[in-house]
Amino acid sequence: MVVILSLMENLLVEELGIYFKGVIGKLKLRFVTKRLKNEVEVLILKQYGDRIYYLDFDRFLIEQNVLEKIIKNFLNQDVLQSKTINQSVDFYINLFIEKYPKYKLDNIDLKQIIQKYFEIIFKQLNKIRTPESQVLCRTIKEIVDGIERQLQYLTNIVDDNNALLKQIVNGNFRMRSYIETLLTTSGDAFVQSDYFERYLFQDTEGSKARDSLKILLQHHKVVLKGEAGFGKTFETFKLIKQLCAKHSSYQLIPVYVPLIEYEDGLVTLFDIIQSKMEPFCEGNSKDAINRLFVNNQFALFFDGIDDIIDEKKRLKFFYEANQLMTQYNQNFFFFTTRNNRYKQELGEEKSFLLTNLSDSVIQSDLINLGWYSNLPESYLELFRNPLLYKIGKAILVDRKNRELLNRTQIFTEYFEKNYRYKNSYSELSLHETLNLFGQFSYENFNQSSFTYSEVDKIISAYPVSTPNKRNLIDYFINFGIFITSDRITFSHKLFKEFSAAYYITNNLTVSSDTELLEKLIYNEEWQEVVIFISGLFSTIEEQDIFLDFVLQHNLPLYIKCVNSKNDLLRSIGEMDSTIENNIERILSEIHKTYTFIVENYFRPISEQFEPFIKENKMDSKIGITGCIIGDSLHYWFDIVDKGISDVKFVSSNLLTQASQEYQNSIFLKTTRMIQHSINLELSGLIGDSGRKIAIDTIKKNLSSIIKEQSLPASNYILCEFLKETIDRVSWLKDIDEISLMSKDVSTRINEVRQDYPEVSSFTTSGNVELSSLNKLLTILLDSGVNYRSSIIPGRDREYSESNGLTMNLYSTKRKIEIVETFFNFAEVSYLEMVKYNFPNIFKYFSKIQDMPYKLFITYRDDESEPWIGYYHLACSGDKNLVEVSHNDSFKNYETAYDEILQSYNLLNRVPKDVSIHRSAFSNLLFSRNFSKNTPLNDYVHKEIKNSLEEIFGKI
């Protein structure tokens, strides 16, 4: 008792030092200490001193300095954090119980002792009428009241159970008490002011966004997938709160199971559910819970499948979850997971996504808060992630300028902001703080949660500058990125990933360690870390080496890194240097990224990218010229000799002259010319933005290539071109052999040349250029193509039979034949074209990753407008198949979706794309391109565009 009284005395002196100064102050302190001693003897020693746990708990309170730490933690609360009084108290209670498990049943007594200590301090402080003492009094009163509320819950449960257990033999469940308690706790986790209305939708064509509760009630089983920070857990708590608030209407009992508890325990799912319900059960809890299952009263929320890192435990979880859903299939099951950690192991589930925060919602919210309006697209895209938006808003409120933030900056400033609030009692620098979290995250990356003892042991072993390990651990736990309950977990995985990235960047030679780099960029678990690393470098040299390595090995990841990297030109003050240095840096980065992507990822079609350099120009290369005038960057790619510098900077007064010289010379080297001008300020690209500008330029070029449909085509598409051409040449319509066509066209060209030897182009009355036609025929002839079997069948009825309806020109049998032929040609054409045109990136396309598959097509007949529906199912073998069926209706989306998933599950594969499509049959006959009728070419280019957008975003 003497020691703990001394600690209480020290706390009072530290917080109210002026009051106890001098001779009179020391006398006052003696009287206060005496009164504290008397109160402790009466209220604590007399009531609890003979309890078996008392001496151990008293020693624990002293060693950990618990009372002072709880007060200081509460005094230093940050508006960005959600640390409650109960969390701080529970941390120390749990730490004590982990150290002394035999006292687990004395939880209420232990909390009462802590509460009484605070009551004693409050009583004595309230007699000191200084402003400082009153501030401290109010804080301690809040702590006392907070513990009292928690004790009241626990006491009510125990008292009710004890009273009813005398009358109960079988298990029973105290519904009202459970719902009231859950409504309170879910309300703490779900803050209405932070919530924007979100909806769920299936990743299928035509799927409509709907309310999440309605979807759960309809389907009974829902898997919600989403990116990190996308609001899956928040949506879960919203549902739980809705079910609790309207329990009389739904009559469902929500149970929240964070799956980190499954990862770190040796228990079953039923054990975890039982642990949540047991305090509210009377008698046999297992019997009570079983009856709730049988009566279909449960709504079970399993949050974070991706938190189960261990593969064996994950398989065990899926086995148990599937068993529960099979045995009690009329209950309700809601799962959340990140996209990349779930492979449809829950069977024929309805997999859903959350709608984004819309641009209009973000803009409107920021305007209402008086901070931002008209954000550039890149930042709107960032803030569509609800977690990043929430953190970003909290940071933006303190910013005096409108400098925009990327993802890594947001997390960096979040940690800095928390550090400033905690700095009053931190013995660590900001770097030491981030390094502490970083080392902990990196070395324990595959562990989702920790016991209090584990955290104590891990942190105590770290060599940090502070001598006080107890203060260090308290600082660590209460920083604002952890949730403390039965175990300690990161409040979001992104905090762990950011921390690990900080440690890697500042402690490991990431830019030169090839083995580490390959581990990071090829392992999906570490990809979020890689993105954070790109924004944490302190030198341009290190950042360049890192980003260049990612560029060379993983283009999709590189694009994400570029969007999240920090701007070292601005952060290290180089923007104050000469404009010439900055423009040369920007132009060099544009040139490096642009040329590498074009020459390595688009080599076969590089001639179609600016500056449209031909392969036969062996002594030439791509150069770039540009200058900055005001906020605008002007640049163009040129064809230059290999001995010339890659980058040419032009001063603003010479821009017009340089541009004119370029225009005069470029057409001597190629047939096209493009010059770019971009307002860096309006585009959010001020600073070290060369890599981003290069990617945007690549996207513009790809958009042009797709729009012009200029990719080297498959033989089936070339035959479609040929068919469309000869339909305009009367003297070729009756010939169906390519060799005869070629002979006839060559004869016509020779005849014209004899009469007009100076003419180089020969165009027919049907606007067909014969030299181009002859070249097409030569390609097909050299490829040995059979024209008859390489074109889609035409009509099989006469016009007199059609009654004026185009569709009546085709019998049903012929229509089905057209559908089957069209999609067989399309599948072969897509595969040939992406492999040839994109040899180093086609492996990233979801369509390729889902192969081999069978394209299952349903044809629905209609006299005026037949329709088709199609989706792909997994199949074995080494090539894609096409199967067409004739039906009066389509399968509904849910049935087709389940069929897709089941087909992949049976082959132990995971589909990347589960889209279900519908289209008018006429789209297989007629092109939307008015200049030529090539529907097969249209379809294949549309599929290729979709695949490219998976990597580059909208093009």
ZAMARGU-4260 file (C-alpha; in steps of 0.2 Angstrom, whole numbers, plus 5000, padded with zeros to 4 digits):
<rodrens>
0) 5000/5000/5000 | 5014/5012/5004 | 5021/5011/4986 | 5005/5014/4978 | 5001/5029/4989
5) 5018/5035/4984 | 5013/5034/4966 | 4997/5043/4969 | 5006/5057/4978 | 5019/5058/4963
10) 5004/5060/4951 | 4996/5074/4961 | 5013/5083/4963 | 5016/5082/4944 | 4999/5088/4939
15) 4997/5101/4953 | 5015/5106/4956 | 5012/5124/4960 | 4999/5120/4974 | 5011/5109/4984
20) 5026/5121/4983 | 5034/5129/4998 | 5032/5125/5016 | 5013/5127/5016 | 5012/5116/5000
25) 5022/5102/5008 | 5010/5103/5023 | 4995/5102/5012 | 5003/5087/5003 | 5005/5078/5020
30) 4987/5081/5024 | 4981/5075/5007 | 4992/5059/5008 | 4985/5055/5025 | 4968/5056/5019
35) 4972/5046/5004 | 4979/5032/5015 | 4964/5032/5026 | 4952/5031/5011 | 4962/5016/5004
40) 4962/5007/5020 | 4943/5009/5022 | 4937/5007/5004 | 4950/4995/4997 | 4960/4986/5010
45) 4946/4982/5021 | 4935/4975/5007 | 4947/4967/4996 | 4963/4965/5006 | 4960/4947/5010
50) 4955/4941/4993 | 4967/4929/4985 | 4971/4940/4970 | 4974/4956/4980 | 4993/4956/4983
55) 4997/4951/4965 | 4985/4964/4958 | 4992/4978/4970 | 5010/4973/4964 | 5004/4974/4946
60) 4996/4991/4948 | 5013/4998/4955 | 5024/4990/4942 | 5013/4996/4927 | 5009/5013/4935
65) 4991/5010/4929 | 4982/5024/4937 | 4993/5038/4930 | 4994/5030/4913 | 4975/5029/4912
70) 4973/5047/4917 | 4986/5053/4905 | 4979/5043/4891 | 4962/5051/4893 | 4970/5068/4895
75) 4979/5066/4878 | 4964/5060/4868 | 4965/5065/4849 | 4949/5068/4839 | 4955/5056/4826
80) 4955/5042/4839 | 4941/5031/4846 | 4950/5026/4862 | 4937/5024/4876 | 4940/5023/4895
85) 4935/5005/4895 | 4948/5001/4882 | 4962/5008/4893 | 4955/4999/4908 | 4952/4983/4899
90) 4970/4983/4892 | 4978/4983/4910 | 4965/4970/4916 | 4968/4959/4901 | 4987/4960/4904
95) 4985/4956/4922 | 4974/4941/4918 | 4986/4935/4905 | 5000/4935/4918 | 4988/4927/4931
100) 4975/4917/4922 | 4969/4909/4938 | 4960/4926/4942 | 4950/4927/4926 | 4933/4925/4935
105) 4938/4940/4946 | 4936/4952/4932 | 4922/4963/4940 | 4932/4964/4957 | 4947/4970/4948
110) 4938/4984/4939 | 4929/4989/4955 | 4946/4991/4964 | 4952/5002/4949 | 4936/5012/4950
115) 4938/5014/4969 | 4956/5021/4968 | 4949/5034/4955 | 4935/5038/4967 | 4947/5041/4981
120) 4958/5053/4971 | 4943/5062/4965 | 4936/5065/4982 | 4953/5072/4988 | 4956/5083/4972
125) 4938/5090/4973 | 4943/5098/4990 | 4957/5108/4981 | 4949/5123/4972 | 4961/5127/4959
130) 4958/5128/4940 | 4971/5114/4937 | 4963/5102/4950 | 4946/5105/4943 | 4952/5100/4926
135) 4959/5084/4933 | 4943/5081/4943 | 4932/5082/4928 | 4944/5069/4919 | 4944/5057/4934
140) 4925/5059/4936 | 4923/5054/4917 | 4934/5039/4921 | 4924/5034/4936 | 4908/5035/4927
145) 4914/5026/4912 | 4920/5011/4923 | 4903/5012/4932 | 4893/5010/4916 | 4903/4995/4911
150) 4902/4987/4928 | 4883/4990/4928 | 4881/4980/4912 | 4892/4966/4919 | 4883/4966/4936
155) 4866/4966/4928 | 4870/4951/4918 | 4878/4941/4932 | 4863/4945/4944 | 4850/4941/4931
160) 4859/4924/4927 | 4861/4920/4945 | 4843/4923/4949 | 4836/4913/4934 | 4849/4899/4935
165) 4840/4893/4951 | 4824/4889/4940 | 4832/4883/4924 | 4839/4866/4919 | 4841/4868/4900
170) 4849/4883/4892 | 4840/4899/4888 | 4846/4915/4880 | 4842/4933/4887 | 4838/4941/4871
175) 4834/4959/4877 | 4849/4961/4887 | 4860/4955/4873 | 4852/4966/4860 | 4853/4981/4871
180) 4872/4978/4874 | 4875/4975/4856 | 4866/4990/4851 | 4877/5001/4862 | 4894/4993/4857
185) 4889/4993/4838 | 4884/5011/4840 | 4902/5015/4846 | 4909/5006/4831 | 4897/5014/4819
190) 4897/5033/4819 | 4883/5040/4809 | 4891/5056/4805 | 4906/5046/4797 | 4894/5036/4786
195) 4889/5039/4768 | 4875/5029/4761 | 4882/5014/4752 | 4874/5000/4742 | 4879/4982/4737
200) 4880/4975/4719 | 4885/4960/4711 | 4900/4960/4699 | 4889/4955/4684 | 4883/4965/4669
205) 4866/4973/4673 | 4867/4970/4692 | 4858/4984/4701 | 4865/4992/4717 | 4853/4988/4732
210) 4852/4990/4751 | 4864/4978/4760 | 4851/4973/4773 | 4838/4968/4759 | 4851/4958/4750
215) 4856/4949/4766 | 4838/4945/4770 | 4835/4939/4752 | 4850/4928/4750 | 4854/4922/4767
220) 4872/4921/4763 | 4882/4936/4757 | 4901/4938/4753 | 4906/4956/4753 | 4923/4959/4744
225) 4932/4975/4743 | 4949/4984/4743 | 4958/4988/4759 | 4949/5003/4768 | 4934/5001/4757
230) 4922/5001/4772 | 4917/4982/4773 | 4918/4982/4792 | 4909/4999/4793 | 4895/4991/4783
235) 4895/4976/4794 | 4892/4987/4809 | 4879/4997/4800 | 4869/4980/4797 | 4871/4975/4815
240) 4865/4991/4822 | 4850/4990/4810 | 4845/4973/4816 | 4847/4978/4834 | 4837/4994/4832
245) 4823/4985/4824 | 4824/4968/4832 | 4805/4967/4835 | 4803/4968/4816 | 4817/4956/4810
250) 4818/4944/4825 | 4836/4941/4821 | 4851/4940/4833 | 4867/4947/4826 | 4883/4940/4831
255) 4899/4949/4826 | 4915/4938/4824 | 4931/4947/4819 | 4941/4932/4811 | 4957/4938/4818
260) 4950/4929/4834 | 4950/4913/4823 | 4967/4916/4816 | 4975/4917/4833 | 4966/4904/4843
265) 4964/4885/4842 | 4945/4885/4844 | 4931/4882/4832 | 4919/4894/4825 | 4906/4887/4837
270) 4917/4891/4851 | 4919/4909/4846 | 4901/4911/4844 | 4898/4903/4860 | 4910/4915/4869
275) 4900/4930/4862 | 4884/4923/4868 | 4888/4914/4884 | 4887/4929/4896 | 4869/4931/4890
280) 4864/4912/4892 | 4856/4905/4907 | 4860/4887/4911 | 4868/4876/4897 | 4874/4889/4884
285) 4878/4876/4871 | 4860/4870/4872 | 4853/4888/4871 | 4864/4892/4856 | 4859/4876/4846
290) 4841/4880/4848 | 4844/4898/4841 | 4852/4890/4826 | 4838/4877/4824 | 4825/4891/4825
295) 4834/4901/4812 | 4837/4916/4823 | 4855/4920/4819 | 4863/4933/4808 | 4881/4929/4809
300) 4894/4942/4803 | 4911/4935/4799 | 4923/4950/4797 | 4940/4948/4788 | 4943/4932/4779
305) 4959/4939/4774 | 4964/4941/4792 | 4966/4922/4793 | 4984/4921/4786 | 4988/4903/4790
310) 4983/4892/4775 | 4978/4877/4786 | 4968/4888/4798 | 4959/4896/4783 | 4955/4879/4775
315) 4948/4874/4793 | 4938/4890/4793 | 4930/4887/4776 | 4926/4869/4781 | 4917/4874/4797
320) 4908/4889/4789 | 4902/4878/4775 | 4896/4865/4788 | 4887/4878/4798 | 4878/4885/4782
325) 4873/4867/4776 | 4866/4862/4793 | 4858/4879/4797 | 4854/4886/4780 | 4839/4896/4785
330) 4850/4907/4796 | 4859/4922/4789 | 4878/4923/4785 | 4888/4938/4780 | 4906/4937/4776
335) 4919/4951/4772 | 4936/4949/4763 | 4948/4958/4753 | 4948/4953/4734 | 4965/4945/4733
340) 4963/4933/4748 | 4947/4925/4744 | 4945/4911/4731 | 4926/4907/4732 | 4929/4893/4745
345) 4912/4896/4752 | 4904/4888/4737 | 4890/4895/4727 | 4889/4911/4737 | 4882/4928/4731
350) 4898/4938/4730 | 4895/4957/4731 | 4904/4973/4731 | 4901/4990/4739 | 4897/5005/4728
355) 4911/5019/4728 | 4909/5035/4736 | 4903/5045/4721 | 4913/5060/4715 | 4897/5071/4718
360) 4896/5065/4736 | 4914/5069/4740 | 4914/5086/4732 | 4898/5091/4741 | 4904/5085/4757
365) 4920/5094/4756 | 4911/5110/4750 | 4900/5109/4765 | 4915/5108/4776 | 4922/5123/4768
370) 4938/5115/4763 | 4939/5109/4745 | 4930/5110/4728 | 4934/5104/4711 | 4947/5091/4715
375) 4957/5084/4701 | 4952/5067/4695 | 4967/5058/4703 | 4962/5064/4720 | 4944/5060/4718
380) 4949/5043/4714 | 4959/5042/4729 | 4945/5048/4740 | 4933/5035/4733 | 4941/5024/4746
385) 4931/5028/4762 | 4945/5025/4774 | 4957/5036/4765 | 4943/5050/4763 | 4940/5049/4782
390) 4959/5051/4786 | 4961/5064/4772 | 4947/5075/4778 | 4954/5075/4796 | 4971/5081/4789
395) 4964/5093/4777 | 4955/5103/4790 | 4972/5109/4797 | 4980/5113/4780 | 4982/5131/4776
400) 4986/5128/4757 | 4977/5118/4744 | 4992/5106/4740 | 4984/5090/4736 | 4988/5073/4745
405) 4992/5056/4738 | 4989/5040/4747 | 5006/5039/4756 | 5006/5057/4761 | 4989/5055/4769
410) 4995/5041/4780 | 5011/5050/4784 | 5002/5065/4790 | 4990/5055/4800 | 5004/5047/4810
415) 5012/5065/4812 | 4996/5072/4818 | 4994/5058/4831 | 5012/5060/4836 | 5010/5079/4839
420) 4995/5075/4851 | 5005/5062/4860 | 5021/5072/4860 | 5018/5079/4878 | 5022/5062/4886
425) 5032/5054/4872 | 5051/5050/4874 | 5053/5045/4856 | 5056/5056/4841 | 5043/5055/4826
430) 5056/5044/4817 | 5058/5032/4832 | 5039/5031/4834 | 5037/5026/4815 | 5051/5014/4816
435) 5044/5006/4831 | 5028/5003/4823 | 5037/4998/4807 | 5048/4985/4815 | 5033/4978/4824
440) 5023/4977/4808 | 5037/4970/4797 | 5043/4957/4808 | 5026/4951/4813 | 5018/4954/4796
445) 5009/4937/4795 | 5001/4939/4812 | 4984/4947/4813 | 4982/4950/4832 | 4992/4948/4848
450) 4990/4944/4866 | 4994/4958/4878 | 5009/4948/4884 | 5015/4945/4866 | 5015/4964/4864
455) 5024/4967/4880 | 5037/4954/4876 | 5040/4961/4858 | 5041/4979/4862 | 5052/4977/4878
460) 5065/4968/4867 | 5067/4983/4855 | 5082/4993/4857 | 5075/5011/4858 | 5081/5027/4866
465) 5069/5028/4880 | 5074/5019/4896 | 5056/5017/4902 | 5049/5002/4894 | 5033/5003/4903
470) 5029/5020/4896 | 5035/5014/4879 | 5022/5000/4879 | 5008/5011/4885 | 5013/5024/4871
475) 5013/5010/4858 | 4996/5003/4863 | 4987/5020/4864 | 4994/5028/4849 | 4978/5027/4839
480) 4980/5013/4827 | 4976/4998/4837 | 4960/4990/4844 | 4961/4983/4861 | 4948/4970/4867
485) 4953/4952/4871 | 4968/4954/4860 | 4977/4968/4852 | 4974/4971/4833 | 4978/4985/4820
490) 4962/4995/4818 | 4965/4993/4799 | 4977/4982/4790 | 4983/4998/4780 | 4991/5004/4796
495) 5001/4989/4797 | 5005/4989/4779 | 5010/5008/4780 | 5021/5004/4795 | 5030/4990/4787
500) 5033/5000/4772 | 5041/5014/4783 | 5052/5001/4791 | 5058/4994/4775 | 5061/5011/4767
505) 5072/5017/4782 | 5081/5001/4787 | 5083/4990/4773 | 5092/4993/4757 | 5076/4990/4747
510) 5083/5000/4731 | 5097/4988/4729 | 5092/4972/4737 | 5085/4962/4722 | 5079/4947/4732
515) 5069/4958/4744 | 5062/4968/4729 | 5056/4952/4720 | 5048/4946/4737 | 5038/4962/4738
520) 5032/4964/4720 | 5028/4946/4716 | 5019/4942/4732 | 5001/4948/4733 | 5002/4950/4752
525) 5015/4963/4750 | 5008/4974/4736 | 5000/4987/4747 | 5016/4988/4756 | 5025/4991/4739
530) 5013/5005/4735 | 5017/5014/4751 | 5035/5012/4749 | 5034/5021/4733 | 5029/5037/4743
535) 5041/5036/4757 | 5058/5038/4749 | 5069/5053/4755 | 5080/5054/4739 | 5076/5054/4721
540) 5090/5042/4717 | 5083/5029/4728 | 5065/5032/4722 | 5070/5031/4704 | 5080/5014/4707
545) 5064/5007/4715 | 5052/5013/4703 | 5062/5008/4688 | 5064/4990/4695 | 5045/4989/4697
550) 5042/4996/4680 | 5053/4982/4673 | 5045/4968/4682 | 5026/4972/4685 | 5018/4985/4675
555) 5001/4985/4684 | 5009/4988/4701 | 5020/5001/4693 | 5005/5011/4688 | 4998/5010/4706
560) 5015/5015/4713 | 5016/5031/4701 | 4999/5036/4707 | 5005/5035/4725 | 5023/5041/4725
565) 5029/5056/4735 | 5035/5072/4725 | 5053/5074/4730 | 5056/5089/4719 | 5044/5098/4731
570) 5048/5090/4747 | 5066/5093/4747 | 5065/5110/4740 | 5071/5107/4722 | 5056/5117/4715
575) 5066/5132/4721 | 5080/5128/4709 | 5081/5134/4691 | 5066/5130/4679 | 5078/5122/4667
580) 5083/5109/4680 | 5065/5105/4684 | 5059/5104/4666 | 5074/5093/4661 | 5069/5081/4676
585) 5051/5080/4671 | 5055/5077/4652 | 5068/5064/4657 | 5055/5055/4667 | 5042/5056/4654
590) 5054/5049/4641 | 5061/5035/4652 | 5044/5028/4657 | 5036/5031/4640 | 5050/5023/4629
595) 5052/5008/4641 | 5033/5004/4641 | 5032/5006/4622 | 5048/4997/4618 | 5046/4983/4630
600) 5027/4981/4633 | 5021/4986/4616 | 5035/4981/4605 | 5025/4973/4591 | 5015/4989/4589
605) 5027/5002/4594 | 5025/5010/4576 | 5008/5015/4582 | 5014/5025/4597 | 5021/5043/4595
610) 5032/5048/4586 | 5027/5033/4575 | 5045/5028/4571 | 5046/5014/4558 | 5056/4998/4562
615) 5067/5001/4547 | 5075/5016/4555 | 5088/5007/4564 | 5099/5022/4566 | 5085/5032/4575
620) 5077/5033/4592 | 5063/5042/4601 | 5068/5059/4608 | 5058/5072/4618 | 5057/5091/4617
625) 5048/5103/4628 | 5047/5118/4639 | 5036/5125/4653 | 5027/5142/4651 | 5018/5147/4667
630) 5009/5132/4673 | 5008/5124/4656 | 5020/5110/4650 | 5022/5109/4631 | 5031/5094/4624
635) 5032/5082/4609 | 5041/5066/4604 | 5053/5067/4589 | 5063/5054/4579 | 5081/5058/4582
640) 5098/5051/4578 | 5105/5039/4590 | 5119/5050/4594 | 5108/5064/4599 | 5103/5067/4617
645) 5086/5059/4622 | 5079/5076/4630 | 5080/5093/4623 | 5074/5108/4634 | 5068/5123/4625
650) 5067/5140/4633 | 5050/5149/4633 | 5055/5162/4621 | 5061/5149/4608 | 5046/5137/4609
655) 5037/5144/4594 | 5053/5142/4583 | 5056/5125/4590 | 5038/5120/4587 | 5039/5126/4569
660) 5055/5117/4565 | 5048/5101/4572 | 5032/5103/4561 | 5043/5106/4546 | 5054/5091/4548
665) 5043/5077/4556 | 5034/5073/4540 | 5051/5069/4532 | 5052/5055/4545 | 5035/5049/4547
670) 5017/5052/4542 | 5009/5059/4558 | 5012/5073/4571 | 5006/5076/4588 | 5011/5090/4600
675) 5005/5090/4619 | 5001/5105/4630 | 4995/5102/4648 | 4991/5113/4662 | 5000/5106/4677
680) 4991/5116/4690 | 4973/5111/4684 | 4978/5093/4682 | 4986/5091/4699 | 5003/5087/4691
685) 5014/5101/4698 | 5031/5094/4703 | 5039/5077/4699 | 5025/5071/4688 | 5035/5065/4673
690) 5031/5046/4676 | 5012/5050/4678 | 5012/5061/4662 | 5020/5047/4652 | 5007/5034/4658
695) 4993/5046/4653 | 5001/5049/4636 | 5002/5030/4634 | 4984/5029/4638 | 4980/5042/4625
700) 4989/5032/4612 | 4981/5016/4616 | 4964/5025/4615 | 4968/5030/4598 | 4974/5013/4593
705) 4958/5005/4599 | 4947/5018/4592 | 4955/5016/4575 | 4955/4997/4577 | 4973/4997/4570
710) 4980/4982/4579 | 4987/4968/4568 | 4972/4957/4566 | 4968/4938/4566 | 4965/4929/4550
715) 4946/4928/4554 | 4945/4947/4556 | 4956/4949/4540 | 4943/4938/4531 | 4929/4949/4538
720) 4938/4964/4530 | 4939/4954/4514 | 4921/4950/4514 | 4916/4968/4518 | 4927/4974/4504
725) 4922/4962/4490 | 4904/4966/4494 | 4908/4983/4485 | 4917/4975/4470 | 4904/4967/4459
730) 4917/4957/4449 | 4923/4948/4464 | 4906/4943/4473 | 4905/4926/4465 | 4923/4921/4469
735) 4926/4912/4485 | 4944/4906/4483 | 4958/4918/4489 | 4970/4913/4475 | 4957/4917/4462
740) 4953/4933/4470 | 4972/4938/4470 | 4974/4933/4452 | 4959/4943/4447 | 4964/4959/4457
745) 4983/4958/4451 | 4976/4957/4433 | 4966/4972/4435 | 4980/4982/4443 | 4992/4977/4428
750) 4979/4983/4416 | 4977/5000/4424 | 4996/5002/4425 | 4998/4998/4406 | 4986/5012/4402
755) 4992/5024/4416 | 5009/5020/4422 | 5011/5036/4432 | 4996/5031/4444 | 5001/5023/4460
760) 4984/5021/4468 | 4969/5012/4460 | 4952/5015/4467 | 4936/5006/4461 | 4919/5014/4459
765) 4914/5006/4476 | 4929/5016/4484 | 4940/5000/4485 | 4959/5003/4484 | 4965/4989/4474
770) 4983/4989/4480 | 4977/4988/4498 | 4966/4974/4493 | 4980/4965/4484 | 4991/4966/4500
775) 4977/4959/4511 | 4974/4944/4499 | 4993/4941/4498 | 4993/4940/4517 | 4979/4928/4518
780) 4986/4918/4503 | 5003/4916/4512 | 4994/4911/4528 | 4985/4897/4519 | 4968/4903/4524
785) 4952/4894/4518 | 4940/4909/4515 | 4924/4899/4515 | 4927/4892/4532 | 4934/4908/4539
790) 4919/4919/4537 | 4903/4920/4547 | 4888/4912/4537 | 4876/4924/4528 | 4857/4923/4526
795) 4849/4907/4520 | 4832/4915/4515 | 4827/4925/4500 | 4821/4943/4502 | 4803/4938/4496
800) 4802/4927/4512 | 4806/4940/4524 | 4790/4950/4525 | 4801/4966/4526 | 4810/4960/4542
805) 4829/4958/4541 | 4829/4945/4554 | 4817/4934/4543 | 4831/4932/4531 | 4839/4920/4543
810) 4831/4904/4549 | 4833/4899/4567 | 4845/4886/4563 | 4856/4898/4553 | 4855/4911/4567
815) 4862/4898/4580 | 4875/4894/4567 | 4880/4912/4566 | 4881/4914/4585 | 4892/4898/4587
820) 4903/4903/4572 | 4905/4922/4578 | 4910/4917/4595 | 4922/4904/4590 | 4931/4916/4579
825) 4930/4929/4592 | 4939/4918/4605 | 4952/4913/4593 | 4955/4931/4587 | 4956/4938/4605
830) 4969/4926/4610 | 4980/4928/4595 | 4979/4946/4595 | 4983/4949/4613 | 4997/4937/4613
835) 5005/4945/4597 | 5002/4963/4601 | 5005/4963/4620 | 5017/4948/4623 | 5023/4955/4640
840) 5007/4960/4648 | 4993/4949/4642 | 4996/4937/4657 | 4988/4951/4668 | 4972/4951/4659
845) 4958/4942/4668 | 4951/4934/4653 | 4968/4926/4650 | 4969/4920/4668 | 4952/4912/4667
850) 4957/4901/4652 | 4953/4888/4648 | 4934/4890/4648 | 4919/4886/4639 | 4909/4901/4633
855) 4891/4896/4637 | 4878/4905/4625 | 4859/4905/4626 | 4850/4911/4610 | 4833/4917/4613
860) 4822/4919/4597 | 4811/4934/4592 | 4805/4938/4575 | 4810/4957/4576 | 4825/4956/4588
865) 4833/4940/4594 | 4844/4941/4609 | 4859/4931/4616 | 4866/4929/4634 | 4883/4923/4637
870) 4896/4919/4651 | 4911/4908/4653 | 4912/4892/4663 | 4928/4883/4668 | 4933/4868/4658
875) 4948/4857/4657 | 4959/4854/4642 | 4970/4866/4633 | 4958/4877/4623 | 4942/4887/4625
880) 4926/4880/4619 | 4909/4887/4613 | 4892/4880/4617 | 4876/4887/4611 | 4859/4882/4617
885) 4841/4888/4611 | 4830/4893/4625 | 4814/4904/4627 | 4822/4913/4642 | 4839/4917/4650
890) 4844/4910/4666 | 4843/4923/4680 | 4859/4932/4685 | 4860/4923/4702 | 4859/4905/4694
895) 4871/4909/4681 | 4883/4917/4694 | 4882/4901/4705 | 4885/4890/4689 | 4901/4900/4685
900) 4908/4899/4703 | 4904/4880/4704 | 4912/4876/4688 | 4929/4884/4694 | 4927/4877/4711
905) 4926/4859/4704 | 4943/4862/4695 | 4951/4870/4710 | 4952/4886/4701 | 4947/4904/4705
910) 4938/4915/4692 | 4945/4933/4690 | 4930/4938/4680 | 4912/4932/4683 | 4903/4944/4671
915) 4887/4939/4663 | 4883/4948/4646 | 4867/4950/4635 | 4867/4957/4618 | 4855/4959/4603
920) 4858/4946/4590 | 4859/4960/4577 | 4876/4966/4584 | 4883/4950/4577 | 4878/4955/4560
925) 4880/4974/4559 | 4894/4985/4565 | 4891/5001/4574 | 4905/5008/4563 | 4896/5017/4549
930) 4911/5017/4538 | 4912/4998/4537 | 4902/4983/4543 | 4915/4973/4553 | 4905/4967/4569
935) 4918/4953/4573 | 4932/4966/4573 | 4921/4978/4584 | 4918/4964/4597 | 4936/4959/4598
940) 4943/4976/4600 | 4930/4980/4613 | 4936/4965/4623 | 4954/4970/4621 | 4950/4988/4627
945) 4942/4980/4643 | 4957/4970/4646 | 4969/4985/4644 | 4958/4995/4656 | 4961/4982/4670
950) 4979/4988/4670 | 4978/5007/4664 | 4961/5012/4670 | 4949/5020/4659 | 4956/5024/4642
</rodrens>
